[in-house]
């Protein structure tokens, strides 16, 4: 079995497995073509707008650590968001 994708820590969702490396390559290519992940988050506070885009470079905060933060020398990360409700 070959894991085709992964989930971020503290994230739930679907993980895709392939029976062989050939199918893994095909599935990974198909997932790459969409280039899209969707998340639903619950936040405390308010967003600056009902919807928008955050385009900021991020990198690991410390070597070997999974936590990431915005940094000028980081990798480009684009996030589109939309508020779907509030309390």
C-alpha positions as CSV (number, residue, x, y, z in Angstrom):
1,X,0.0,0.0,0.0
2,X,1.2,3.5,-0.9
3,X,-0.2,6.7,0.7
4,X,-1.0,9.1,-2.1
5,X,-1.7,12.2,0.1
6,X,-1.5,13.1,3.7
7,X,-3.4,15.2,6.3
8,X,-2.0,18.0,8.2
9,X,-1.7,17.6,12.0
10,X,-5.0,18.1,13.8
11,X,-6.9,17.8,10.5
12,X,-9.6,15.3,9.6
13,X,-10.4,14.1,6.1
14,X,-9.8,11.4,3.5
15,X,-6.5,9.8,2.9
16,X,-6.0,8.0,-0.5
17,X,-4.0,4.8,-0.8
18,X,-2.8,3.0,-3.9
19,X,-2.1,-0.7,-4.3
20,X,1.1,-0.1,-6.3
21,X,3.6,2.6,-7.1
22,X,2.3,3.0,-10.7
23,X,-1.2,3.9,-9.4
24,X,0.3,6.1,-6.7
25,X,2.0,8.1,-9.5
26,X,-1.2,8.4,-11.5
27,X,-3.3,9.5,-8.5
28,X,-0.7,11.9,-7.2
29,X,-0.6,13.6,-10.7
30,X,-4.4,13.8,-10.7
31,X,-4.5,15.4,-7.3
32,X,-1.7,17.8,-8.2
33,X,-3.6,19.0,-11.3
34,X,-6.5,20.2,-9.0
35,X,-4.0,22.0,-6.7
36,X,-6.8,22.5,-4.2
37,X,-7.4,21.6,-0.6
38,X,-10.5,22.6,1.3
39,X,-10.8,23.1,5.0
40,X,-13.6,24.1,7.3
41,X,-12.3,26.0,10.4
42,X,-13.9,27.4,13.5
43,X,-12.2,30.6,14.7
44,X,-12.5,32.9,17.7
45,X,-12.8,36.5,16.8
46,X,-13.7,38.0,13.4
47,X,-12.3,38.0,9.9
48,X,-11.3,41.2,8.2
49,X,-13.9,40.6,5.4
50,X,-16.6,38.0,4.5
51,X,-14.3,36.6,1.9
52,X,-10.8,37.2,0.6
53,X,-7.4,35.9,-0.2
54,X,-4.2,35.6,1.9
55,X,-1.1,35.5,-0.3
56,X,1.9,35.3,2.0
57,X,5.2,33.3,2.0
58,X,5.4,30.7,4.8
59,X,8.2,28.5,6.2
60,X,8.9,26.3,9.2
61,X,9.3,28.2,12.4
62,X,12.1,25.9,13.6
63,X,14.1,23.1,12.0
64,X,12.3,19.8,12.5
65,X,9.2,21.5,13.7
66,X,5.9,21.2,11.7
67,X,4.7,24.7,12.8
68,X,4.9,27.3,10.0
69,X,4.7,31.1,10.0
70,X,4.9,34.0,7.6
71,X,8.5,34.8,6.5
72,X,9.9,36.8,3.6
73,X,12.1,33.9,2.6
74,X,9.3,31.3,2.8
75,X,7.5,29.4,0.1
76,X,4.5,31.1,-1.5
77,X,1.1,30.0,0.0
78,X,-2.2,31.3,-1.2
79,X,-5.4,30.8,0.8
80,X,-8.9,31.8,-0.3
81,X,-11.4,32.1,2.5
82,X,-15.1,32.6,2.8
83,X,-17.1,33.1,6.0
84,X,-20.0,30.6,6.1
85,X,-21.5,31.6,9.4
86,X,-21.1,33.3,12.8
87,X,-22.3,33.0,16.4
